[in-house]
Amino acid sequence: MTAPTPSSRSAIALFAFVVLAWGINWVVTKVIVGQVSPLWAMTIRTGIAVAVLAPALLITGKFVVPRRGDIPIVLVISLFHMVAFAALMAAGLKYVPVGRSIVLGYTTPLWVAPAAWMFLGEPMPPRRAAGVALGVAGLLLMFNPSAFDWRDQSALLGNGLLLLAALAWSVSILYTRVHRWISTPFQLVLWQALLATVVLAIMAVVFEGKPQVVWNAKLMVAFGFSGVIGTALAYWAMAVVNSHVSATTTSLGVLATPVVGITISAIFLGETIDAALVVSTAMILAGIAIGTTAGGSRVVAPALR
């Protein structure tokens, strides 16, 4: 077994940074939506990311104007991931603890696998089917009457929004699998974020009215972390990781993100980690891991966060 090269070691270090940043970002987003309405929160966060990505791409010489063949992927990722997933996730976080939210968000691969089998003709080997079944069983465990109050309308709404967010993200992943890339994902992320900012701003004005933001140091730090570190820098780092680390390693490694998010939420927000959440999380992540290492095409998102 050969020792990791310096570039590989740097990529692994960046990977650890990404997992930590994304795990913390769920907690930070919870703090933000406690003070800012969801759509405006995502508009501001994505706008900050645009302000960081634009000069970064210009300085590194990677700035491009999307070609005609780039337009579909820009639209799909922007609208289904950066708009639909982000808005639904932020809204769900208003009603659901971070630990539970991040686990529901990470059910995305469970929906991608059967959808890719049905619509894209990708194989569904027994190992992958078993992984999906285990993950779905873990999800059902989260909603058993002893762990979830079905009479709580706010909880029902929040959990429903988070599951819809995971489904919206799965649409983005499915299209990404069949798209023929011209520019690189990192070169196009600026345009995806720019379009998302515009769409989110319009939606925010229509559905939430003028932004009611009372700026304070805590909120500014939260937006700074979420926009710069949790979005712009993490996306750049993930692009580097994907070019140096194997797809399977990447898919399995990002599964540490929910563990980071749950731990950070318990430490800094005082959220309770009960046995049902631990068992459900373990089952869902194990199911995703089993499905990821099954034969056939990889179905786990390359950049879950």
C-alpha positions in Angstrom: 0.0 0.0 0.0 1.5 3.3 -1.1 1.7 6.3 1.2 -0.5 9.2 0.5 1.1 11.8 -1.7 1.4 15.4 -0.4 -1.6 16.4 -2.7 -3.6 13.5 -1.4 -2.8 14.4 2.2 -3.9 18.0 1.5 -7.1 16.8 -0.1 -7.9 14.6 3.0 -7.3 17.7 5.2 -9.6 19.7 3.0 -12.1 16.9 3.2 -12.0 17.0 7.0 -12.6 20.8 6.8 -15.6 20.3 4.5 -17.2 17.7 6.8 -16.7 20.0 9.9 -17.9 23.1 8.0 -21.0 21.4 6.7 -21.8 19.9 10.1 -21.5 23.2 11.9 -23.4 24.9 9.1 -26.6 23.1 10.1 -26.3 24.5 13.6 -25.4 28.0 12.3 -28.5 27.9 10.0 -30.7 27.0 13.0 -29.3 30.1 14.8 -30.0 32.3 11.7 -33.6 31.2 11.1 -34.3 31.9 14.8 -33.8 35.6 13.9 -34.4 35.9 10.2 -37.3 34.4 8.1 -36.2 31.4 6.1 -36.3 32.8 2.5 -34.5 36.0 3.5 -32.0 33.9 5.5 -31.1 31.8 2.4 -31.1 34.9 0.1 -28.5 36.6 2.3 -26.4 33.5 2.7 -26.3 32.7 -1.0 -25.7 36.4 -1.8 -22.6 36.3 0.5 -21.4 33.2 -1.3 -21.7 34.9 -4.7 -19.7 37.9 -3.4 -16.9 35.5 -2.3 -17.0 33.2 -5.3 -16.9 35.8 -8.0 -13.5 37.3 -7.2 -12.1 33.9 -6.3 -12.9 32.6 -9.8 -11.5 35.7 -11.4 -8.3 35.6 -9.4 -7.7 31.9 -10.1 -8.5 32.3 -13.8 -11.4 29.8 -13.6 -14.2 32.3 -14.4 -16.3 31.3 -17.4 -19.5 32.4 -18.9 -21.8 29.3 -19.1 -22.1 27.8 -22.6 -25.4 26.7 -24.0 -24.7 23.1 -22.9 -24.1 24.4 -19.3 -27.5 26.1 -19.0 -29.5 23.0 -18.0 -27.2 22.0 -15.2 -27.1 25.6 -13.9 -30.9 25.7 -13.8 -31.4 22.3 -12.2 -28.8 22.6 -9.5 -29.8 26.2 -8.7 -33.5 25.7 -8.6 -33.8 22.3 -7.0 -30.7 22.3 -4.7 -29.8 25.9 -3.9 -33.4 27.2 -3.9 -35.8 24.4 -3.1 -33.6 22.3 -0.8 -32.2 25.4 1.0 -35.5 27.1 1.5 -37.3 24.0 2.6 -34.4 23.0 4.9 -34.3 26.5 6.5 -38.1 26.5 7.0 -38.0 23.0 8.5 -35.2 24.0 10.9 -37.6 26.5 12.5 -39.7 23.7 13.9 -37.3 20.7 14.1 -34.1 20.2 16.2 -30.8 20.3 14.3 -30.0 16.6 15.0 -33.3 15.3 13.6 -33.2 17.8 10.7 -29.7 16.8 9.5 -30.6 13.1 9.5 -33.8 13.8 7.5 -31.8 15.8 5.1 -29.3 13.0 4.6 -32.0 10.6 3.5 -31.5 12.0 0.0 -29.5 9.0 -1.3 -32.3 6.7 -0.2 -34.6 8.4 -2.7 -31.9 8.7 -5.4 -31.2 4.9 -5.6 -34.7 3.7 -6.5 -35.4 6.7 -8.7 -32.2 6.0 -10.6 -33.2 2.4 -11.0 -36.7 3.3 -12.3 -36.0 6.4 -14.4 -32.3 6.0 -15.5 -32.1 2.2 -15.8 -29.3 2.0 -13.3 -28.8 -1.4 -11.6 -30.3 -2.2 -8.3 -28.1 -5.1 -7.0 -29.3 -6.9 -3.8 -26.7 -5.1 -1.6 -28.0 -1.7 -2.7 -31.6 -2.8 -2.2 -30.7 -4.0 1.2 -29.1 -0.7 2.0 -32.1 1.3 0.9 -34.4 -1.0 3.0 -32.2 -0.6 6.1 -32.2 3.2 5.6 -36.0 3.4 5.1 -36.5 1.2 8.2 -34.3 3.7 10.2 -36.5 6.6 8.8 -39.7 4.8 9.9 -38.2 4.3 13.3 -37.8 8.1 13.7 -41.6 8.4 13.2 -42.8 5.7 15.5 -45.3 7.0 18.1 -42.9 6.6 21.0 -40.3 8.9 19.3 -42.6 11.3 17.5 -45.7 13.2 18.5 -48.1 12.9 15.6 -50.5 15.4 17.2 -47.9 18.2 17.1 -48.8 20.2 14.0 -45.5 22.2 14.0 -43.5 19.0 14.2 -45.5 17.5 11.3 -44.9 20.6 9.2 -41.2 20.8 9.9 -40.5 17.2 9.3 -42.6 17.2 6.1 -40.6 20.2 4.8 -37.3 18.5 5.5 -38.4 15.3 3.7 -39.5 17.5 0.7 -36.1 19.2 0.8 -34.4 15.8 0.5 -36.6 14.9 -2.4 -35.9 18.2 -4.1 -32.1 17.5 -3.8 -32.6 14.1 -5.2 -33.9 15.6 -8.5 -30.7 17.7 -8.7 -28.6 14.6 -8.2 -30.5 12.5 -10.7 -30.0 15.1 -13.4 -26.4 15.6 -12.5 -25.8 11.9 -13.3 -26.9 12.2 -16.9 -25.6 15.7 -17.7 -22.7 16.1 -20.1 -20.4 18.5 -18.4 -18.7 21.3 -20.4 -17.4 23.6 -17.7 -16.4 22.2 -14.3 -18.8 22.1 -11.4 -16.7 24.7 -9.5 -16.8 27.1 -12.5 -20.5 26.9 -12.7 -21.3 27.3 -9.0 -21.1 31.1 -9.2 -23.9 31.2 -11.8 -25.9 28.7 -9.8 -25.6 30.7 -6.7 -26.3 34.0 -8.5 -29.5 32.6 -10.0 -30.5 31.2 -6.7 -30.0 34.5 -5.0 -32.2 36.3 -7.5 -35.0 33.6 -7.3 -34.8 33.5 -3.5 -35.0 37.3 -3.2 -38.1 37.4 -5.4 -39.7 34.6 -3.4 -38.8 36.3 -0.1 -40.4 39.6 -1.2 -43.6 37.8 -2.4 -44.0 35.5 0.5 -42.3 37.2 3.4 -42.4 40.9 2.5 -39.6 43.3 3.4 -36.8 41.8 5.4 -37.1 42.3 9.1 -33.5 41.8 10.2 -32.2 43.1 13.5 -28.4 42.9 13.0 -26.2 42.0 15.9 -22.8 40.5 16.3 -24.0 36.9 16.7 -26.1 37.1 13.5 -23.3 38.7 11.5 -20.9 36.0 12.5 -23.4 33.3 11.7 -24.1 34.7 8.2 -20.4 35.2 7.7 -19.7 31.6 8.6 -22.6 30.2 6.6 -22.0 32.2 3.5 -18.2 32.2 3.4 -17.0 29.0 5.1 -20.1 26.8 5.0 -20.9 27.6 1.4 -18.2 29.3 -0.8 -15.0 27.8 0.8 -16.6 24.4 1.4 -17.7 24.1 -2.2 -14.2 25.0 -3.5 -12.7 22.5 -1.0 -15.1 19.8 -2.1 -14.1 20.4 -5.8 -10.5 19.8 -4.9 -11.4 16.7 -2.8 -13.4 15.2 -5.7 -10.3 15.5 -8.0 -7.9 13.7 -5.5 -10.0 11.3 -3.5 -11.9 8.3 -4.8 -15.7 8.6 -5.3 -16.4 5.8 -2.8 -14.2 7.4 -0.1 -15.9 10.7 -0.7 -19.4 9.3 -0.5 -18.6 7.4 2.8 -16.7 10.3 4.3 -19.5 12.8 4.0 -21.6 10.5 6.2 -19.6 11.9 9.1 -21.4 15.2 8.6 -24.6 14.3 10.4 -22.5 13.0 13.3 -20.7 16.3 13.5 -23.9 18.3 13.3 -25.7 16.2 16.0 -22.7 16.5 18.3 -22.3 20.3 17.8 -26.0 20.9 18.3 -25.9 19.0 21.6 -22.9 20.9 22.8 -23.9 24.4 21.8 -27.7 24.3 21.5 -28.3 21.9 24.3 -30.3 19.5 22.1 -31.1 16.1 23.5 -29.6 13.0 21.8 -32.0 10.2 22.6 -31.7 6.5 21.9 -34.3 6.6 19.1 -32.3 9.3 17.2 -29.0 7.4 17.7 -30.5 4.1 16.4 -32.3 5.7 13.5 -29.3 7.7 12.5 -27.1 4.6 12.6 -29.6 2.6 10.5 -30.0 5.4 7.9 -26.2 6.1 7.6 -25.4 2.3 7.5 -28.0 1.8 4.8 -26.5 4.6 2.7 -23.0 3.2 3.3 -24.1 -0.2 2.2 -25.8 1.1 -0.9 -22.7 3.3 -1.7 -20.3 0.4 -1.7 -22.7 -1.9 -3.8 -21.8 -2.8 -7.3 -23.0 -0.6 -10.2 -23.1 3.2 -10.6 -22.7 5.3 -7.5 -25.9 7.0 -6.4 -24.9 8.9 -3.3 -24.5 12.7 -3.9 -20.9 13.7 -4.4 -21.4 16.7 -2.1 -24.0 16.1 0.6 -24.2 18.9 3.1 
